[in-house]
Amino acid sequence: MTSKKRIFLDANILVAIGFRPNGSYRPLLDLVGIQYVTSEHILSEVKENLLDLGLDPLPFLSTLRQMMEITDQVTMLPVGLPLNDDEDRQALAEAIGAGCDEFVTFNSRDFNALYGQTIYGVLIRHSAEFRRINLHVGG
């Protein structure tokens, strides 16, 4: 039996799904063979962003809590990692601490230099690539 891939979705993807429940990223949550992982830190960020967009985040957050593993594990990141934003560093540290296979984000401003790299066993992937590979779209 093959174990499920453990995927940590960055807050920006979850906000996009919460904001556009019928949008192009929503089908990712229905993929078979994937265990999505998140953290209270990420859920708090999603809540704040959806509130800023004028949406009630509670139903969406409840759904995420039912379908995702919530981690409280973190790992120290390597020295010299080109990632200066504390929120981004914490999210990646949580993905690593939870033993995820991939960290998926579309935050190119902060993660562009890290796309395609594996940090402590976690591949950092742009969400468009993750979506293309797993949903077989655009190619």
C-alpha positions in Angstrom: 0.0 0.0 0.0 1.4 3.4 -1.0 1.2 6.1 1.6 -0.4 9.4 0.8 1.8 12.4 -0.3 1.8 15.0 2.4 1.3 18.4 1.0 1.4 21.7 2.9 -0.6 24.4 1.1 0.5 28.0 1.8 -2.2 30.4 3.1 -2.4 32.2 -0.2 -3.8 29.1 -1.9 -6.3 28.5 0.9 -7.4 32.1 0.7 -7.9 31.8 -3.0 -10.0 28.7 -2.6 -12.0 30.4 0.2 -12.5 33.5 -1.9 -13.5 31.6 -5.0 -15.0 28.3 -4.0 -15.6 27.4 -7.6 -12.3 28.6 -8.9 -9.4 26.8 -10.5 -7.7 25.8 -7.2 -10.7 24.3 -5.5 -10.3 20.9 -7.2 -7.0 20.4 -5.5 -8.8 19.7 -2.3 -10.5 16.7 -3.9 -7.3 15.0 -5.1 -7.0 11.3 -4.1 -3.7 10.1 -2.6 -2.9 13.4 -0.9 -3.0 14.3 2.8 -3.1 18.0 3.1 -1.4 19.5 6.1 -1.9 23.0 7.7 -1.3 24.7 11.0 -3.1 27.0 13.3 -0.8 29.8 12.1 -1.9 29.3 8.5 -5.6 29.0 9.5 -5.3 32.2 11.4 -3.8 33.9 8.3 -6.6 32.5 6.1 -9.2 33.8 8.6 -7.7 37.3 8.7 -7.5 37.5 4.9 -11.0 36.3 4.2 -12.4 38.8 6.8 -10.4 41.5 5.0 -12.2 40.4 1.8 -15.6 40.8 3.5 -16.3 37.1 3.8 -17.4 34.9 6.7 -14.4 32.6 7.1 -15.9 30.2 9.7 -17.6 27.7 7.4 -14.6 27.4 5.2 -12.2 27.0 8.1 -14.5 24.4 9.6 -14.2 22.4 6.3 -10.5 22.8 6.3 -10.2 21.5 9.8 -12.2 18.4 8.9 -10.2 17.6 5.8 -6.7 18.6 6.7 -4.2 17.5 9.3 -3.3 20.3 11.7 0.3 20.4 12.7 2.0 22.1 15.6 5.5 20.9 14.6 8.3 23.2 13.4 11.9 22.7 12.4 14.7 25.2 12.4 15.4 26.4 8.9 18.9 26.3 7.4 21.1 29.4 7.9 21.3 31.6 4.8 17.9 30.6 3.3 16.8 33.4 1.0 13.5 33.9 2.8 13.2 37.0 4.9 9.4 37.2 5.8 8.7 35.7 9.2 5.3 34.4 8.2 6.8 32.6 5.2 9.7 31.2 7.3 7.2 29.9 9.9 5.0 28.3 7.2 8.0 26.5 5.6 9.3 25.4 9.1 5.8 23.9 9.8 5.8 22.0 6.5 9.2 20.6 7.3 8.4 19.9 10.9 5.3 17.9 9.8 7.3 15.8 7.5 5.6 17.0 4.3 6.7 16.0 0.9 5.9 19.4 -0.7 5.3 23.0 0.2 3.0 24.6 -2.4 2.6 28.4 -2.8 2.1 31.0 -5.4 4.0 33.6 -3.4 6.7 34.2 -6.1 7.8 37.4 -4.5 9.2 35.6 -1.5 9.7 32.0 -2.7 10.9 32.5 -6.3 14.5 31.6 -5.5 13.4 28.4 -3.8 11.0 26.9 -6.4 12.2 23.5 -7.4 14.5 23.2 -4.4 14.2 20.6 -1.6 14.8 21.9 1.9 15.1 19.2 4.5 13.1 16.8 2.4 10.4 19.2 1.4 10.1 20.2 -2.3 9.0 23.8 -2.7 6.7 24.0 -5.7 4.8 26.8 -7.4 1.0 26.2 -7.2 0.6 26.4 -11.0 3.0 23.6 -11.5 1.4 21.5 -8.7 -2.0 22.2 -10.2 -0.8 21.3 -13.8 0.8 18.0 -12.7 -2.1 16.9 -10.4 -5.1 18.1 -12.4 -3.5 17.5 -15.8 -4.4 21.0 -17.1 -2.7 23.4 -19.4 -0.4 20.9 -21.0 
